[in-house]
Structure formats: C-alpha cells, structure tokens
Amino acid sequence: MPEGNPEGKTYQPPTGGRDLLPLDVVQKRWIEDRLEEVFHRWGYHRIITSTVETMDTLMAGGAIERIEVIELQMNQLGGQRLGLRPELTASIARAAVTRLASVTYPQRLYYNANVFRRSATGTQGGQQEYHQAGIELLGSSSMMADVEVLLLVADCLSALDLSDTYLVLGEAALTYSLLSPFPEGQREAVRQSIAKLDCVTLSSLDLPADLQDLSLRLMDLRGAPSEVFAKLAAFDLNEEQRAIASQLKSLIDLLNKQREQGVKVPSVILDLSLIRPFDYYTGVVFEVINSAQRVGQGGRYDDLLSVYDPMPNSGGFPGIGFVLNIEQLHRALLPASQTSTQMPKETPPSDWLIVPKTETAAAAALSYAQKARQSANVVRVEMSLDLSQSPDEVRAIARKRKINRIAWISDRGLPDIEIVN
C-alpha cells in the first residue's frame, strides 16, 4: 500500500465528471476535425468565449433554468454571481454585442468547447460536462440564412458519413401564434403537453371542447411536409400565419431542390408541435435525429442579442445557429467504426523506436531521435528507455505497440534500420 495513501482510498472524478482516455480523445478529435473543416469551407471563424460567465449573462436570454447552472462561489471582487457556461449561444451573443459591434455583418462564427450543466443523478450517469461543436450566423434574418444553416448541418453529417439521420423541422413563431387562442393561465401547460406529445395530460386540462379539439389538432401537425401543410390548410390562419407558413414551405422546397441536385440533405419531418425548451426561439427550429437519438439542435433567435445590447434602440441583431453534441455523435459512430475505415479504432502507433546499442550510445541515440522529430511531416518517435533489454525483447515491444521501424544507434550515431511491422 503506497505511503501517501495509507487508507487505500480510490480516487474518482467528481460527480458528473468524466475522463477521456487516449482512444476517446483520438476519436473525439477525428469528429471535431471533420466538423471544423466543414465550418472553414463555409466561411466560419472560430470564437472562444469564457468558460465562466456572470449569472446575469447566462440567465438574461431565458436560455436555461437557474437550477441547471453550476454556480461558483461568490466572487470576492464586486460580488458577482458566477456560473459555468451551460451552452454557448448566450456567451456568443454577449461577445457579439459588446466586442463585435463595429464589424460588418453577417458574422459567421463557430465554436468547439466543453459546457457544464447540472443534471439529475441517473440522467446519462449524472453527467454534467459535455463537449459541443456548433455555429452562430449573426446579422441576417433572411430565409437564405435559414437555408445556409440547414445545409451546413447536412454537410457536417455528410463529412462524418453519418447515416440513418433526419431533420425534425418546426417554426416557433407559427406554433406560438397557433397557441394564442388558449387562456393565458393554461397556455404554458398546453404548450408543454404538446412539446412532450403528452395526450394524457392534455386531455385532463380543463378546456372547452373547441380548445380541446384544437390542442389535439396542433399535436397532429407532424409528418411529411406535404401532409402537414395539407392539415394546416384546414386551420383558420390569419395573414401573418399564412405568410410564415408560405416561407416555411419555400424553405423546404429549396432543400428539396438541393437534394435533387445531388446534395446530401437528410429527409425532413415537419413538426409544428416542435417546441424547444428555451423561450428565445423566434422562427425556424430543428433537431438532428440519428437512430432515435438527438445528436444536435438549433434554431432562429432574432430577439436574443438585443437582450445584451446596451443601446436598446439600435435594432438588435438577428441570429440563427445550431449545436452538435460530440458525445452523441461519438456513440452514433461507434458501431460503424467496427466495420468501416472512418473513425479511428485505435490510437496511432509511433513510426520509430530509437534504441542505443550500448549505454555509451545514449547521447547519439537522443540526437538521432531529435533529428527524426524535426521532419517536415509529423513523425512519432519513441526512445527505448530500458537499456538492459535484449534485442528480442525490444522487437517484441515494438510489435506489440505496432511500431513500424527500429533504429539501432551505434556510439558513432550510425543507425541500423530494422522493419518490424
């Protein structure tokens, strides 16, 4: 038993924390690198915001409930309440308004970061740290911006070769307006029941027969876009609602035309009962579903950035974005990695093992290894650390670690190269 740990205590990561071992890191980086390549091709630039934010920033947009934020101890300088970021949109909104006010728009920003969210024990093992990659397109309220973001999602999925994936597409403004006939005191309960597809709770609400019928009709606005638009035509829509529905149909038509031209666009399920839990969405909302698992989500939030604007009459900034959850993508890709050559199945082996033939050759071996590491291309070079090992023992280690070549270095620094694997 080690002297420093007399009680034999087993140390574990904190509740909700998780260690990523080398293979996990290699696979995570493989996913992130491919997403980053796509973001670059679409003209997006990386932004890095603070891991720690004031609670005022995190709560200003109504993006998340306070109970889900992991708060830190009171800051002694100024007494600000601080928390770990539970998502990136609020932080980027703050940065855009306060630090990017003088740049030209639209701004295309992407991020790759960890976020922290308090979760009940038992939910994904009580996990509280997550890794996300996503984008924010700021400064345009046009339908073309909506199309760009959805096609960018499609390009990300294609880069990962993620099959069996589809988009669930909704329209927050249209859905909220369709809920307007319900009494204000019951509207939220109706909204949550529809969002959860909870017919039992919905039928138990004390609603007049006509509103009970309306709630069930709203819940039924899900399926193939043509079928949903046909059902929507039976509603008594006002001029604004018809305009929103018309633009939504135009957006889906554009996606279909891209698919016809060979772009890998996932199939679309139109769901006008789709209501994201955050209140700041004002237009298109969507979820990315793979094998019944949500791997991403996003939407339009044209009023959020104005919350952080110190000049309330400046008009604010429209925005739309999405996030892809790295852990869910990783799980979705793991079965495919067993049969395909896409995501790495193991950590990459070293290219060279440098072995001094004698103890007096150690200095020459170190110099040789250093020159090998300075190659124009990245070369993984290991030094043999145990000079007492026999040549056969060294070869066995190299084979086990799948190292390609051994360089046996003499006192004069001359190498004998041996191909092992």
Sequence and secondary structure as in RCSB ss.txt:
>XXXX:A:sequence
MPEGNPEGKTYQPPTGGRDLLPLDVVQKRWIEDRLEEVFHRWGYHRIITSTVETMDTLMAGGAIERIEVIELQMN
QLGGQRLGLRPELTASIARAAVTRLASVTYPQRLYYNANVFRRSATGTQGGQQEYHQAGIELLGSSSMMADVEVL
LLVADCLSALDLSDTYLVLGEAALTYSLLSPFPEGQREAVRQSIAKLDCVTLSSLDLPADLQDLSLRLMDLRGAP
SEVFAKLAAFDLNEEQRAIASQLKSLIDLLNKQREQGVKVPSVILDLSLIRPFDYYTGVVFEVINSAQRVGQGGR
YDDLLSVYDPMPNSGGFPGIGFVLNIEQLHRALLPASQTSTQMPKETPPSDWLIVPKTETAAAAALSYAQKARQS
ANVVRVEMSLDLSQSPDEVRAIARKRKINRIAWISDRGLPDIEIVN
>XXXX:A:secstr
  TT TT       TT     HHHHHHHHHHHHHHHHHHHHTT EE    SEEEHHHHHHT  S GGGS B    
TTT   EEE S SHHHHHHHHHHHSTTS S EEEEEEEEEE    TTGGGG  EEEEEEEEEES  SHHHHHHHH
HHHHHHHHHTT  SEEEEEEEHHHHHHHTTTS HHHHHHHHHHHHTT HHHHHHS   HHHHHHHHHHHT EESH
HHHHHHHTTS   HHHHHHHHHHHHHHHHHHHHHHTT    EEEEETT   SSTT  SEEEEEEETTEEEEEEEE
 TTHHHHT SSTTS    EEEEEEEHHHHHHHHHHHHTTSSSS SS    SEEEEESSGGGHHHHHHHHHHHHTS
SS   EEE   TT  HHHHHHHHHHTT  EEEEE TTS EEEEE  
